[in-house]
Amino acid sequence: MVGVLVDVFATVLVIVFVTVGVGVLDKSGKEGEFETDVTSDQHSICADIISKMRSESQRYTIDTNVTWTAVSEKYEDYLTGVTCTINFSVVSKFDACNMPTV
Protein backbone atom coordinates (compact mmCIF):
# COMPACT_ATOMS: atom_id res chain seq x y z
CA MET A 1 0.00 0.00 0.00
CA VAL A 2 1.34 3.40 -0.91
CA GLY A 3 0.11 6.61 0.60
CA VAL A 4 0.49 9.96 -1.09
CA LEU A 5 -0.08 13.24 0.67
CA VAL A 6 -1.22 15.89 -1.76
CA ASP A 7 -2.41 19.36 -0.97
CA VAL A 8 -5.57 20.61 -2.65
CA PHE A 9 -3.84 22.39 -5.55
CA ALA A 10 -1.04 19.90 -6.25
CA THR A 11 -0.90 17.62 -9.26
CA VAL A 12 0.90 14.28 -9.23
CA LEU A 13 2.29 12.75 -12.42
CA VAL A 14 2.63 8.98 -12.48
CA ILE A 15 4.70 7.39 -15.24
CA VAL A 16 4.37 3.65 -15.78
CA PHE A 17 6.85 1.76 -17.97
CA VAL A 18 5.73 -1.53 -19.56
CA THR A 19 7.69 -3.93 -21.76
CA VAL A 20 5.75 -6.25 -24.08
CA GLY A 21 7.12 -9.09 -26.20
CA VAL A 22 5.30 -9.96 -29.43
CA GLY A 23 5.96 -12.95 -31.66
CA VAL A 24 4.63 -13.36 -35.21
CA LEU A 25 5.37 -16.76 -36.79
CA ASP A 26 4.14 -18.74 -39.79
CA LYS A 27 4.91 -22.04 -41.49
CA SER A 28 7.92 -21.82 -43.79
CA GLY A 29 7.62 -25.03 -45.84
CA LYS A 30 8.35 -28.69 -45.23
CA GLU A 31 12.09 -28.08 -44.97
CA GLY A 32 12.07 -24.35 -44.26
CA GLU A 33 12.56 -23.49 -47.93
CA PHE A 34 10.49 -20.29 -47.69
CA GLU A 35 12.22 -19.00 -44.55
CA THR A 36 13.51 -15.73 -46.07
CA ASP A 37 10.13 -14.76 -47.56
CA VAL A 38 8.19 -15.68 -44.43
CA THR A 39 10.60 -13.76 -42.16
CA SER A 40 10.27 -10.67 -44.36
CA ASP A 41 6.46 -10.92 -44.36
CA GLN A 42 6.26 -11.37 -40.59
CA HIS A 43 8.62 -8.43 -40.03
CA SER A 44 6.31 -6.27 -42.18
CA ILE A 45 3.29 -7.39 -40.15
CA CYS A 46 5.00 -6.47 -36.86
CA ALA A 47 6.09 -3.10 -38.27
CA ASP A 48 2.50 -2.41 -39.37
CA ILE A 49 1.16 -3.27 -35.91
CA ILE A 50 3.65 -0.93 -34.22
CA SER A 51 2.95 1.85 -36.73
CA LYS A 52 -0.80 1.54 -36.13
CA MET A 53 -0.30 1.62 -32.35
CA ARG A 54 1.88 4.73 -32.60
CA SER A 55 -0.55 6.64 -34.80
CA GLU A 56 -3.74 6.13 -32.79
CA SER A 57 -2.82 6.75 -29.17
CA GLN A 58 -2.57 9.84 -27.11
CA ARG A 59 -2.47 7.94 -23.81
CA TYR A 60 0.85 6.11 -24.25
CA THR A 61 4.08 6.41 -26.16
CA ILE A 62 6.20 3.68 -27.73
CA ASP A 63 9.97 3.98 -27.53
CA THR A 64 11.74 4.43 -30.84
CA ASN A 65 14.07 1.56 -29.94
CA VAL A 66 12.14 -1.65 -30.75
CA THR A 67 14.23 -4.82 -30.53
CA TRP A 68 13.71 -7.31 -33.40
CA THR A 69 14.86 -10.95 -33.40
CA ALA A 70 14.47 -13.43 -36.25
CA VAL A 71 13.11 -16.81 -35.14
CA SER A 72 13.31 -20.16 -36.91
CA GLU A 73 12.06 -23.27 -35.10
CA LYS A 74 11.16 -26.83 -36.04
CA TYR A 75 8.28 -28.54 -34.31
CA GLU A 76 5.83 -30.57 -36.38
CA ASP A 77 6.45 -27.97 -39.11
CA TYR A 78 9.14 -25.41 -39.73
CA LEU A 79 8.12 -22.06 -38.20
CA THR A 80 9.77 -18.78 -39.08
CA GLY A 81 9.09 -15.19 -38.12
CA VAL A 82 10.14 -12.42 -35.77
CA THR A 83 9.78 -11.49 -32.15
CA CYS A 84 9.96 -7.90 -31.02
CA THR A 85 10.20 -6.19 -27.68
CA ILE A 86 8.21 -2.98 -27.34
CA ASN A 87 8.64 -0.50 -24.49
CA PHE A 88 5.62 1.62 -23.57
CA SER A 89 5.37 4.55 -21.21
CA VAL A 90 2.06 5.78 -19.85
CA VAL A 91 1.72 9.14 -18.10
CA SER A 92 -1.23 9.72 -15.80
CA LYS A 93 -2.00 13.02 -14.18
CA PHE A 94 -3.76 13.01 -10.82
CA ASP A 95 -4.89 15.80 -8.60
CA ALA A 96 -6.82 15.95 -5.34
CA CYS A 97 -10.10 15.29 -7.16
CA ASN A 98 -9.17 12.13 -9.05
CA MET A 99 -6.44 10.49 -6.92
CA PRO A 100 -6.66 6.67 -7.13
CA THR A 101 -7.28 4.86 -3.88
CA VAL A 102 -6.65 1.28 -2.81
N, C-alpha and C positions, 0 to 999 in steps of 0.2 A: 504494500500500500504506500502510496506516495502522497504527501500533503503539499499543497502549494498555497502560500499566503499571498494574496493579491489585493492591493487596495482598489477602491472603486473605479479609478480611472486608468489603471494599468492594463496593458495588453501583453499576453504571453504568446510567444511563437514556439510551436513544437515542430521539430523536423524529424521525420521518421525515414530511415534508410532501409530499403528492402532489396535483396538480391534474388532474382528468379532465374532458374535454369530451364531452357526450352530445348526439346529435341524434336527434329523433323526427319523421319526416316522413311524409306520406301524400298521395295524389292528392286534388286539390281541385276536380275538374270540368274540363270541356273548356276553359273560359275562366276558371277560378278562381272560379266562382260560389259555391262552398261554403267559401271561405277562412276565414270567421269561425268556422263550426262546426268545421272540421277543426283550426284552431289551438287552439280551446278543448279539443277532445278530446285533442289531443297534449299540451297543457299538463297536463291531468289525468293522463295516463299517466306523464309525467315525475315529477309530484308523488307519484304512487303508488309509483313505483320508489324515490324518495328516502326516502319514509316507511318503506317495507319495509326498506331498508338501515339506517336509523337504529334501527329497533325490534329488529333481530336480532343486532346485533354488540356484543360487549364488547371486541373487539380494536382497533377504530378509532373515531374520532369524525368526524362530518361538520360542517363549519362551518355556522352558522345563515345565513350570507350566501351564498345560491346565486344566481348571475347567470343571468337568463333573457333570451333574445333571440328574437323572432318571426322566422321565415324564410318567404319566399315566392319561389320560383324557377320558371322555365319552362325545361324541357328538351323532351323529347318530350311530356310532360304537365305540367300545372301541379302543383307540389308545395308544400305548406304545412305548417308545424309549428313546433317550437321547438327551440332548442339551449340547453343549460344548462352552466354551469361549476361543478363541485363540488370543493371543497377538503377533502381528508382529512388527518387526522393520526393516526399510528400510534406508540404508545409501547411500547418493548420494554425489559424489565429484564434486565440481565445481571449475573452475579457471576462469581467465579473458577471456578465449576464449569461454567458454560454459556456462556462467552465465545466468540463466533464467531471463526473463524480463516480466513485466506485461503491 
